Amino acid sequence: MGGQLTPDCLPWLTVAGAVMAGFYDDIDATTRESLSIGMRGIEDETCQSALTRLWPKSVPDKHRRSWARKENDGEMRI
C-alpha cells in the first residue's frame, strides 16, 4: 500500500495490532463498526488485515464493507 501515514493514523496502528492479537474477537456489532470506521481508510497492511479479521467470512454479506473485497474479482480477502 502506498504513502506515508499521517500522525492521526498512528494510534490506529496500535488498535490494529490489538485486533490482530485477538483482543477484539468477542466484540459486539457496534464496537466492530466503530473500529472499522477508524481503520478502513488507512492504507496500511496491518490495518487492512485487522479489518479482515473484524469481518470474517461468517459475517453476513450485508455487514461486509467494500474495502473487504478485492477490486479485481470481488472475492473476500482472508
Secondary structure per residue as TSV (DSSP state, phi and psi in degrees):
chain	resnum	aa	ss	phi	psi
A	1	M	-	360.0	161.5
A	2	G	-	-114.2	170.6
A	3	G	S	80.1	160.9
A	4	Q	-	-87.9	149.2
A	5	L	-	-81.7	143.3
A	6	T	-	-84.1	159.0
A	7	P	G	-55.5	-31.8
A	8	D	G	-70.7	-14.8
A	9	C	G	-84.5	-23.8
A	10	L	H	-58.4	-41.4
A	11	P	H	-60.8	-28.8
A	12	W	H	-70.5	-22.7
A	13	L	H	-66.2	-36.5
A	14	T	H	-65.1	-44.5
A	15	V	H	-61.8	-44.2
A	16	A	H	-60.3	-40.8
A	17	G	H	-62.2	-39.4
A	18	A	H	-66.3	-38.6
A	19	V	H	-61.3	-46.7
A	20	M	H	-66.0	-26.7
A	21	A	T	-82.2	-5.2
A	22	G	T	93.9	5.9
A	23	F	T	-66.9	-19.8
A	24	Y	T	-114.4	23.2
A	25	D	T	-66.0	-29.9
A	26	D	T	-112.1	40.1
A	27	I	-	-88.7	161.3
A	28	D	-	-82.6	171.6
A	29	A	H	-63.5	-36.0
A	30	T	H	-66.4	-43.1
A	31	T	H	-67.0	-40.7
A	32	R	H	-58.3	-44.0
A	33	E	H	-65.2	-42.5
A	34	S	H	-61.8	-45.3
A	35	L	H	-62.9	-39.4
A	36	S	H	-63.3	-43.7
A	37	I	H	-59.8	-40.7
A	38	G	H	-68.0	-33.8
A	39	M	H	-102.4	-21.7
A	40	R	T	-64.4	-25.6
A	41	G	T	-89.8	-0.7
A	42	I	-	-90.4	118.7
A	43	E	-	-84.3	73.7
A	44	D	-	-138.4	137.3
A	45	E	H	-59.8	-38.8
A	46	T	H	-64.3	-43.5
A	47	C	H	-65.0	-42.4
A	48	Q	H	-66.2	-38.6
A	49	S	H	-65.1	-38.8
A	50	A	H	-64.2	-39.6
A	51	L	H	-62.0	-41.7
A	52	T	H	-62.6	-39.1
A	53	R	H	-68.4	-36.7
A	54	L	H	-66.3	-29.0
A	55	W	S	-121.2	70.4
A	56	P	-	-67.9	171.4
A	57	K	T	-57.6	-24.6
A	58	S	T	-73.2	-13.1
A	59	V	S	-77.8	132.5
A	60	P	-	-57.6	149.4
A	61	D	G	-54.6	-33.5
A	62	K	G	-63.1	-17.9
A	63	H	G	-98.7	-3.9
A	64	R	-	-79.0	153.0
A	65	R	-	-109.4	157.0
A	66	S	G	-60.5	-29.4
A	67	W	G	-66.2	-16.9
A	68	A	G	-85.3	-1.2
A	69	R	B	-109.4	141.6
A	70	K	-	-68.0	137.7
A	71	E	T	-67.0	-30.6
A	72	N	T	-84.1	-25.9
A	73	D	T	-138.3	-1.3
A	74	G	-	75.4	3.1
A	75	E	-	-81.3	155.7
A	76	M	B	-74.8	142.2
A	77	R	-	-89.8	116.1
A	78	I	-	-134.1	360.0
